[in-house]
Amino acid sequence: MELFTKLGYKGELANKIISTIDTHVVRPEVDDIGDLQVVIFVGHRIDEAGRAVHRFPHDREPQARNLIREALLKAKNGWRRLRF
């Protein structure tokens, strides 16, 4: 969200989302988070039935889930091996 703000793309909305999330998330009180890695998923949700133009058909959900699972398993072995 901070990236959207820095890019000037829907910054006001991004700041509202950040503020809302910040009220519900407890941040760790440490200065050094070490090797902490964060994975963020973005994309289209599964198409609703009857959608005229398909973006993410329901029958592709298992394939997407498996690809995400494989990428995360690779990440467990080292972030440098993770490729998209």
Long-range contacts (C-beta under 8 A, 24 or more apart in sequence): 37-75, 37-79, 39-72, 39-75, 41-68
